[in-house]
Amino acid sequence: MLTITDPDPNQLPEKTEPDAASPRVLSILSLVLERLVNRNEILNLSSGGGRLGKNLEVFHGLRPPAITIPKYLDRIYKYTNCSPACFVVGYIYIDRLVHRHPGSLVVSLNVHRLLVTSIMLAAKILDDEHYNNAFYARVGGVTNAELNRLEVEFLFMIDFDLTVTSRVFESYCLYLEREMIMWNGTKLKIESGNRANTIEDIAEISVEDMESFSSSLSNGGLA
């Protein structure tokens, strides 16, 4: 069983550092998403909690998961073997969703479900070989039935707009790289290639040791 505990999952770190073997895109995307979530949480609190909107309620958990965004992205990368480009395209899909539903905010209650859904969709589009929904659900800590439902909701919310041109992809890469430079002065280039790796048996998320997970993976992991 994989035990993940974090004393303060809402604390924005000074620098995001996933596993050293992970692609640089995970560090960059983690930083950008953590800043976005932190800003939106403050915005939501300042407005009395009424800025979340109802459009993303299907992606909301009962409470923020204890696993941090960097560790969650690292977990997806480690077990699904998806290409680094999937993380950029997944971010593009989330951006499209938010722009189509401007009243909704990406916050700690929904960011994990949005990530696993969008990255899974990106893998289906980009990668010649990819895992099915049941596997992504196990990695992401939700049930297969819930992930199936989230996938359908996500597709309708972005009007099935899954096409990402090379020009759009490069523009998002440049944006993410600039954000990294602005935040901590580190210049990192995003990789876009596939990787070949042998996957061992996937480690389970231990709900008993994760205070924000309400039940075992078979009953839905993310609270």
Salt bridges, closest charged atoms under 4 A:
ASP6 OD1 - LYS71 NZ 3.18
ASP95 OD1 - HIS99 ND1 3.36
GLU146 OE2 - ARG113 NE 2.68
GLU151 OE2 - LYS124 NZ 2.63
ASP159 OD2 - ARG100 NE 3.13
ASP161 OD1 - ARG96 NH1 3.37
ASP161 OD2 - ARG100 NH2 3.30
GLU179 OE1 - ARG35 NH1 3.19
GLU191 OE2 - ARG24 NH1 3.89
GLU204 OE2 - ARG138 NH2 2.85
